[in-house]
């Protein structure tokens, strides 16, 4: 029976190499624990119990540790994308037809576009970024 546990451990570890979650790996380790038990005990039920319990315990006990090392998908806005939602001041009239205009946001001067014409000295809010131009709208 040890050959089956060895095969299962190998399959689980190969499957883990194609995933990023570090989840299936613990079943491979559980299969190795069952393999060790199978060398001393011939009862398949006991081997299976060892597999299930060891896999479950490893999964539960190591999850907080693994979470520290696995990247999460939270995107933190940096650089220019951190400007979205910020308030700025129009320093050159924004003409939506010509695509001209400038705004000052957090002390920096940016080219700006808008769906409507916006006059100089109007407060605006950054709603998007298109290339190197900020798309703004009048601040309500």
C-alpha positions as CSV (number, residue, x, y, z in Angstrom):
1,X,0.0,0.0,0.0
2,X,3.0,2.3,0.5
3,X,3.4,2.6,-3.3
4,X,-0.1,4.1,-3.6
5,X,0.7,6.7,-0.9
6,X,4.0,7.5,-2.6
7,X,2.1,7.9,-5.9
8,X,-0.5,10.1,-4.3
9,X,2.2,12.3,-2.6
10,X,3.9,12.8,-6.0
11,X,0.6,13.6,-7.7
12,X,-0.3,16.2,-5.1
13,X,3.1,17.8,-5.2
14,X,3.0,18.0,-9.0
15,X,-0.5,19.5,-8.9
16,X,0.8,22.1,-6.3
17,X,3.6,23.1,-8.7
18,X,0.9,24.3,-11.1
19,X,-1.1,26.3,-8.5
20,X,-0.2,29.4,-6.5
21,X,-2.3,28.8,-3.5
22,X,0.0,26.4,-1.5
23,X,-3.1,24.3,-0.7
24,X,-2.6,20.9,-2.3
25,X,1.0,20.6,-0.9
26,X,-0.4,19.7,2.5
27,X,-2.2,16.7,1.0
28,X,1.1,15.6,-0.4
29,X,2.6,15.8,3.1
30,X,-0.4,13.9,4.5
31,X,0.1,11.2,1.9
32,X,3.8,10.9,3.0
33,X,2.6,10.6,6.6
34,X,0.2,7.8,5.5
35,X,3.1,6.2,3.6
36,X,5.2,6.1,6.8
37,X,2.3,4.6,8.8
38,X,1.7,2.0,6.0
39,X,5.2,0.7,6.6
40,X,4.2,-0.4,10.1
41,X,0.4,-0.9,9.9
42,X,-1.4,-2.8,7.1
43,X,-4.8,-1.4,7.9
44,X,-5.9,0.9,5.1
45,X,-8.5,2.6,7.3
46,X,-5.9,3.7,9.8
47,X,-3.6,4.9,7.0
48,X,-6.5,6.9,5.5
49,X,-7.3,8.4,8.9
50,X,-3.7,9.4,9.3
51,X,-3.8,11.0,5.8
52,X,-7.0,13.0,6.5
53,X,-6.0,14.1,10.0
54,X,-2.5,15.1,9.1
55,X,-3.5,16.9,6.0
56,X,-6.3,18.8,7.8
57,X,-4.1,19.7,10.7
58,X,-1.3,21.0,8.5
59,X,-3.7,23.0,6.4
60,X,-5.3,24.6,9.5
61,X,-2.2,25.2,11.5
62,X,0.0,26.6,8.7
63,X,-2.5,28.8,7.0
64,X,-1.7,32.0,9.0
65,X,2.0,31.4,8.3
66,X,1.5,30.8,4.6
67,X,-0.7,34.0,4.3
68,X,2.4,36.1,5.3
69,X,4.4,34.8,2.4
70,X,1.8,34.6,-0.4
71,X,1.1,37.8,-2.3
72,X,-2.4,39.1,-2.0
73,X,-4.3,40.8,-4.8
74,X,-4.8,44.1,-3.1
75,X,-3.7,46.8,-5.5
76,X,-2.2,49.8,-3.8
77,X,-2.4,52.9,-5.9
78,X,1.0,54.4,-6.5
79,X,2.5,57.2,-8.5
80,X,0.1,58.7,-10.9
81,X,-2.9,56.4,-10.1
82,X,-2.8,57.7,-6.5
83,X,-4.2,61.0,-8.0
84,X,-7.6,59.5,-8.8
85,X,-10.1,61.0,-6.5
86,X,-7.9,63.9,-5.5
87,X,-8.9,67.5,-5.8
88,X,-7.2,70.0,-8.1
89,X,-7.4,73.6,-9.4
90,X,-7.8,74.5,-13.1
91,X,-4.9,76.8,-14.0
92,X,-5.7,76.9,-17.8
93,X,-9.2,76.7,-19.2
94,X,-10.2,73.1,-20.1
95,X,-11.7,72.9,-23.6
96,X,-13.3,69.5,-24.2
97,X,-13.3,70.0,-28.0
98,X,-9.7,71.0,-28.4
99,X,-8.5,68.7,-25.6
100,X,-6.5,71.5,-23.9
101,X,-6.3,72.6,-20.3
102,X,-4.1,72.3,-17.3
103,X,-4.8,71.5,-13.6
104,X,-2.7,71.7,-10.5
105,X,-3.0,68.6,-8.3
106,X,-0.9,68.2,-5.1
107,X,1.5,70.9,-6.3
108,X,2.1,69.4,-9.7
109,X,0.9,70.7,-13.0
110,X,-0.9,68.3,-15.3
111,X,-2.6,68.4,-18.7
112,X,-6.2,67.8,-18.3
113,X,-9.4,66.8,-20.2
114,X,-13.0,66.8,-19.3
115,X,-16.4,66.0,-20.8
116,X,-17.4,69.7,-20.4
117,X,-15.6,73.0,-20.7
118,X,-14.2,74.1,-17.3
119,X,-13.1,77.7,-16.5
120,X,-9.8,78.7,-14.9
121,X,-9.8,78.7,-11.0
122,X,-12.5,76.1,-10.8
123,X,-12.0,73.2,-8.3
124,X,-12.0,69.8,-10.0
125,X,-11.8,66.2,-9.0
126,X,-9.6,63.7,-10.9
127,X,-11.8,60.8,-12.1
128,X,-9.4,58.9,-14.5
129,X,-6.0,59.0,-16.2
130,X,-5.6,58.7,-19.9
131,X,-1.9,58.4,-20.8
132,X,-0.3,61.6,-19.4
133,X,-3.6,63.5,-19.1
134,X,-5.8,63.6,-16.1
135,X,-9.6,63.4,-16.8
136,X,-11.4,65.7,-14.4
137,X,-14.8,66.9,-13.6
138,X,-16.1,69.9,-11.7
139,X,-16.0,69.4,-7.9
140,X,-19.6,69.3,-6.6
